[in-house]
């Protein structure tokens, strides 16, 4: 082996060693993610909902199971929306974008709807704003205001939606957190 190949091997080993040691062995979630803690658990909500500005209002029972996943970097929300003798299932992933410094919600429903929301937190209030897209390409913008009780075990929520310039109240619900079920 000549001196040149030994020198190249030494440079490669030094680079590999530096790369491996430069990475954190156990990354930790940013502290901003703890703002989602108030949501962790099983929620039972009920109230009134309306899918379109001119559609009928109906009663809804909504169950949410929220838990930390992937080392505490994300929250997974499994939901069941029961109304009019039908049951919709949906999933959301709650996260924090450290570059944009925003909390995000990405949602997917069994009826083909998807949504992307940005969440803000202020004491006992969470506000989510964004856009939902239907399987047919329909676009609905919305704002959801959540208000938690001081002990974090009860909440109320109202969603205001807009489609084609027409606004309506999409839901008004209240509910409680029960013990976490796995």
C-alpha positions in Angstrom: 0.0 0.0 0.0 1.4 3.4 -0.9 1.4 6.5 1.1 -1.3 8.1 -1.0 -3.8 5.3 -0.5 -3.1 5.3 3.3 -3.7 9.1 3.4 -7.0 8.7 1.5 -8.2 5.9 3.8 -7.3 8.0 6.8 -9.3 11.0 5.4 -12.3 8.7 4.7 -12.2 7.2 8.2 -11.9 10.6 9.8 -14.9 11.8 7.8 -17.0 8.8 8.7 -16.0 9.0 12.3 -16.9 12.7 12.4 -20.2 12.2 10.7 -21.3 9.4 13.1 -20.2 11.4 16.2 -21.8 14.6 14.9 -25.3 13.1 15.0 -27.2 13.0 18.3 -27.6 9.4 19.4 -31.1 10.1 20.8 -32.8 13.3 19.4 -35.4 14.8 21.6 -38.6 16.5 20.5 -38.6 20.3 20.7 -40.3 21.7 23.9 -42.9 23.5 21.7 -44.5 20.0 21.1 -45.7 19.9 24.7 -48.4 22.4 23.8 -50.3 19.3 22.3 -50.2 17.6 25.7 -53.7 19.0 26.6 -55.1 16.9 23.8 -53.6 13.5 24.8 -56.2 11.0 25.9 -59.7 9.8 24.9 -62.3 12.5 24.2 -66.1 12.1 23.9 -67.7 15.1 22.2 -71.3 15.7 21.2 -73.2 18.5 19.6 -74.6 19.8 16.4 -73.1 19.8 12.9 -73.9 21.0 9.4 -72.0 19.9 6.3 -72.9 22.7 4.0 -74.4 26.2 4.3 -77.8 25.1 3.2 -77.7 21.5 4.5 -79.7 20.2 7.5 -78.3 20.5 11.0 -77.8 17.1 12.7 -76.6 15.6 16.0 -73.1 14.2 16.2 -71.2 12.0 18.6 -67.4 12.3 18.1 -64.8 10.1 19.7 -61.1 11.0 19.6 -58.1 8.9 20.8 -55.0 11.0 20.9 -51.5 9.7 21.7 -47.8 10.4 21.2 -46.0 8.5 18.5 -42.6 8.2 16.9 -40.6 9.1 20.0 -42.8 12.0 21.0 -42.2 14.0 17.8 -45.9 13.6 16.7 -49.4 13.0 18.0 -51.7 10.6 16.3 -55.4 11.3 16.5 -57.8 8.4 15.6 -61.4 9.7 15.3 -64.9 8.4 14.8 -67.7 10.8 13.8 -71.1 9.2 14.3 -74.2 11.0 12.8 -77.3 10.1 10.8 -76.8 6.4 11.3 -73.4 6.7 9.6 -69.8 6.4 10.9 -66.8 8.2 9.5 -63.3 7.4 10.5 -60.4 9.8 10.2 -56.8 10.2 11.3 -54.8 13.3 12.1 -51.1 13.8 12.7 -50.2 16.8 14.9 -46.7 18.2 14.6 -44.4 21.1 15.0 -42.3 22.6 12.2 -39.1 24.0 13.8 -38.2 25.9 10.6 -41.5 27.8 10.1 -42.1 27.7 13.9 -45.7 26.6 13.5 -47.9 23.7 14.8 -49.6 21.8 12.0 -52.5 19.3 11.6 -52.6 16.9 8.7 -55.9 15.1 8.4 -57.4 12.2 6.3 -61.0 10.9 6.4 -62.6 7.7 5.2 -64.9 9.8 2.9 -61.9 11.0 1.0 -61.5 14.5 2.5 -58.1 15.8 3.6 -57.2 18.9 5.5 -54.1 20.9 6.5 -54.4 23.3 9.5 -52.1 25.5 11.5 -52.7 25.6 15.3 -52.0 28.4 17.7 -52.2 28.1 21.5 -53.1 30.8 24.1 -53.5 29.5 27.7 -56.7 27.3 27.6 -57.5 28.1 23.9 -56.4 26.3 20.8 -57.3 27.7 17.4 -56.9 25.7 14.2 -57.2 27.4 10.7 -56.7 26.0 7.3 -58.2 24.3 4.2 -60.0 21.0 3.6 -60.2 19.4 0.2 -62.9 17.0 -0.9 -62.4 14.0 -3.1 -64.2 15.9 -5.9 -61.8 18.9 -5.5 -64.2 21.0 -3.4 -62.3 23.5 -1.1 -63.6 24.6 2.3 -61.7 27.0 4.6 -62.3 26.8 8.3 -61.4 28.1 11.7 -62.0 25.9 14.8 -61.9 27.5 18.2 -61.3 25.1 21.1 -61.7 26.2 24.8 -60.5 23.9 27.5 -61.6 23.8 31.1 -58.9 25.0 33.6 -58.2 21.3 34.6 -57.9 20.2 30.9 -60.6 17.6 31.3 -63.5 19.3 29.4 -63.7 21.3 26.2 -66.0 23.0 23.8 -65.4 23.7 20.2 -66.9 25.6 17.3 -65.9 25.4 13.6 -66.7 28.2 11.2 -66.4 27.2 7.6 -66.5 29.0 4.2 -67.1 27.7 0.7 -67.6 29.8 -2.4 -67.8 32.9 -0.3 -70.6 31.5 1.9 -69.9 31.1 5.7 -71.7 28.8 8.2 -71.2 27.1 11.5 -70.0 23.6 10.7 -70.1 22.3 14.3 -70.6 23.2 17.9 -69.5 20.5 20.3 -68.8 19.9 24.0 -67.1 17.0 25.7 -64.9 15.4 28.3 -61.7 13.5 28.5 -61.9 10.0 29.9 -59.0 7.8 31.0 -56.6 6.9 28.3 -57.4 3.6 26.7 -54.9 1.7 24.6 
